[in-house]
Structures are given as structure tokens and as C-alpha cells.
Amino acid sequence: MNQSLLDAMRAAGLEPVKPIELIEGKVVRYRPVGDKAGSTNGWVVWHERPVQFAAFGSWKTGALHHWRMTSNTPQTAAERAEIRRQTQAMHTARAAAEAAVQEAARAKAAKLWARARPATNAHPYLQTKCVPCYGLRQLRDMLLVPARDSAGVIQTIQFIGADGTKRFLTGGRISGSYFSIGRPLAQILIAEGLATASTLRQATGNAVAVCFSCGNLLPVALALRQKYPRLRLVVCADDDRATPGNPGLTHALAAAQAVGGYLAVPQFSGGVV
């Protein structure tokens, strides 16, 4: 592999665990450093001519990066046209590969969900968080939290261990997918994690959507607004005041503004964050 490309992948946090054999114009999947053994969330597409260029990213995070070999030789009009053609083909191939990965994840998620038994309040994670079990299932010692799209199709599954360890099924689409608790009446609360959402359900009796991360608040809010155009949407922010930029509050505010919803912010002894 070209060292400059490898350096770019390393800088983006997508360095491959072991060397990759690149294939001209083909999507090559690989395991990035830091991903669990056996996963192939990383991908790269390479072109050799008319100049060396590539796109790479992660299906786990949705990251997308481009790289091109620098050159002092001016490109001809024909070369620029060929680069545009190959770039479009590159993105088409990536999209097709991503769709195949997500379809495989959907099929696997459906099988795992069907195999799992109903969970109970006795699961150690729920006990630790002091929240009840709302429609979850259990496989061995793992809680299964289904992430569904607005049509109700399970796209992926979040696994939560007894010690609170969380991971997602490899390759599943998380963006815009959520776990719903309760039937919506006048309003829907939107929260990041399962424990927070379950607590909100207990405290208010309202339907709650679990988004799994602050970065998914906006896609879920948009999906819910399209599905429920007349309902009130309340985005319940996590307090990340110890993190620069307070991503929990920042993403929650953006989501609320995008759908004409309301923002709920936790209060502490020091006041509103």
C-alpha cells in the first residue's frame, strides 16, 4: 500500500490492523485498529490512474475520507474527466457494498432477536440502573436492544452486558434508527441511552425514543417528525459539561431546532448547564 495513503488512514484513526491488498476500483473491507477481532468495518477503494487516489472510511462510524497523491504535473482535461468518472464509480461501488453489509446485518439482527428470550427486571444492568425492562430481550447474559427504523424494521441490535459494556452488531445502520418505549400520545421524548430513556418513561409516562448516541439525535428527530408531523417532540439532552463543547447539549439543541421541537436540559445544584 502507498505509504502516503497509509499515513492518511492512520491520521483519520482508520489504520488497518494488517496490510491490505488493494484492488483497482474495488471496495476492500478491513479491520481498523481498535475494532474488535473479526470485524471488517473499515473500507477502502483505490485507483492507480490517471493519478493515484482513494476513498476510505468506516461503516461503524460513517466516516468518509478522500486521498490523492500530490503531483507537480498539471492534469489534462481528459485526465480530469477520467478522475471525475472514476470518483463517481468509486462512490457507487462503496454505496452498493454498504447496502450489502447493512442487509446482512438486518438479517442477522432478525435471527438473533427471534432466538432471544424476553428479558426481566432481574438483569444486572437494569438492577444497577434501577430501571425496569421495557420490551427488551436477552441472549445468554446480554440484553438485546433493537434499533428499528421508522417503519419498524430492526436495522441493528445493541448488546448490553451485565457490567454495562455496550456494543452494536457489526455493519448495521444506526443513523435514524431507534428503540421505542411506549405508544406515543401527545408527545415523544427523545433521549440518548437506554437507562436515561427508561427513567424518563418511569417519571413521565410518555413514549420515549432511545437514540443510542448524541450524534443520532438529529437523524432520529427528523425520522420521528416525518412519521408524526403533529406530535410534540422533546429532545432530552445529556449533560456533557465535562467534555469540551458539551456534545450532549449541542446535538440535542440542533435536533430540537431542526424539527421545531422542545429542549429539556437537566438541572443540578449549580443551575442549568
C-alpha positions, 0 to 999 in steps of 0.5 A: 500500500502507498505509504502516503495513503497509509499515513492518511488512514492512520491520521483519520484513526482508520489504520488497518490492523494488517496490510491490505491488498488493494484492488483497482476500483474495488471496495476492500473491507478491513479491520481498523485498529481498535475494532474488535477481532473479526470485524471488517468495518473499515473500507477502502477503494483505490485507483492507480490512474490517471493519478493515484487516489482513494476513498476510505472510511468506516461503516461503524462510524460513517466516516468518509475520507478522500486521498490523492497523491500530490503531483507537480504535473498539471492534469489534462482535461481528459485526465480530469474527466477520467478522475471525475468518472472514476470518483463517481464509480468509486462512490457507487461501488462503496454505496452498493457494498454498504447496502450489502453489509447493512442487509446482512446485518438486518438479517442477522439482527432478525435471527438473533432477536427471534432466538432471544428470550424476553428479558426481566427486571432481574438483569444486572444492568437494569438492577444497577440502573434501577430501571425496569425492562421495557420490551427488551430481550436477552441472549445468554447474559446480554440484553438485546436492544433493537434499533428499528427504523421508522417503519419498524424494521430492526436495522441493528441490535445493541448488546448490553452486558451485565457490567454495562459494556455496550456494543452494536452488531457489526455493519448495521445502520444506526443513523435514524434508527431507534428503540421505542418505549411506549405508544406515543400520545401527545408527545415523544421524548427523545433521549440518548441511552437506554437507562436515561430513556427508561427513567424518563418513561418511569417519571413521565409516562410518555413514549420515549425514543432511545437514540443510542448516541448524541450524534443520532439525535438529529437523524432520529428527530427528523425520522420521528417528525416525518412519521408524526408531523403533529406530535410534540417532540422533546429532545432530552439532552445529556449533560456533557459539561465535562467534555469540551463543547458539551456534545450532549447539549449541542446535538440535542439543541440542533435536533430540537431546532431542526424539527421545531421541537422542545429542549429539556436540559437537566438541572443540578445544584449549580443551575442549568448547564 
